[in-house]
């Protein structure tokens, strides 16, 4: 069993930033990530361009995730990828962490759980499984692998529009949205509008058609009229279903999708902090830049906690 000054559970931007700033302060840090480091950036949207991170030109999410992980490791953090945490319990002023392969102990704990593991929200159609991987996808594949002529993106948020903008480089694109307006940031909408991508508003995908592969989709409007669109690639971007059920069974007594924190990112449990999407407070803005700032705050607060306990 190893003992650390700070254990960080979750390897997204918030967790990796916490690890980096912990190393900057001379704290021994370990980061556990159940999947791949980078959180949503790499596990959900690896090819989605990120253009709203300060001082960083647009680059694929995967590249930003790898840069964050590399920087955390350079500052001395121990990174454990693919290591899910099974239980965390307070013990004698510290926290015992049990994983599938080993047990560790930490004097402070930072929960950077995001919204948990994700399952893409599906369209709910009978043929959905049949066309999965045969023209139907929930994550944008590398552009160099795409051979589609007619691509359709289903959704109206930032990820949907960013996906459409990327696909427009290699295919003819149409966006199908259920509402009359987009839910994306104004800057994203401006870029999308300039690109001149076709939009079908107030439409719901009700049918998938094709033989061996997807060939077209059927879109229904509120008046029950329908239109068939050619589509040899459909990217469904209507959200993700989060799952934090595992962490609710830990011995910390913290449940729910989010936990309240104070201005130091500390939860109601002394020595336990939360950052990123898992942390909640009044006025929070959920962006990557916010997550990084919260990591800095949590590392500083953990250092103060350790000094007070010494």
Secondary structure as UniProt FT lines:
FT   STRAND          2..9
FT   HELIX           13..24
FT   TURN            25..26
FT   STRAND          29..33
FT   TURN            37..39
FT   HELIX           40..43
FT   TURN            46..47
FT   STRAND          49..50
FT   TURN            54..55
FT   STRAND          59..60
FT   HELIX           61..74
FT   TURN            75..76
FT   STRAND          78..81
FT   STRAND          85..91
FT   TURN            92..93
FT   STRAND          94..99
FT   STRAND          103..111
FT   TURN            114..115
FT   STRAND          117..120
FT   TURN            126..127
FT   HELIX           128..131
FT   TURN            133..135
FT   STRAND          136..137
FT   HELIX           143..145
FT   STRAND          150..154
FT   HELIX           158..167
FT   TURN            168..170
FT   STRAND          172..176
FT   HELIX           186..195
FT   STRAND          198..200
FT   STRAND          203..210
FT   STRAND          214..221
FT   TURN            222..223
FT   STRAND          226..230
FT   STRAND          233..236
FT   STRAND          240..243
FT   TURN            245..246
FT   HELIX           247..249
FT   TURN            251..252
FT   STRAND          259..260
FT   TURN            263..264
FT   TURN            270..271
FT   STRAND          272..274
FT   HELIX           276..278
FT   STRAND          279..280
FT   TURN            282..283
FT   HELIX           288..309
//
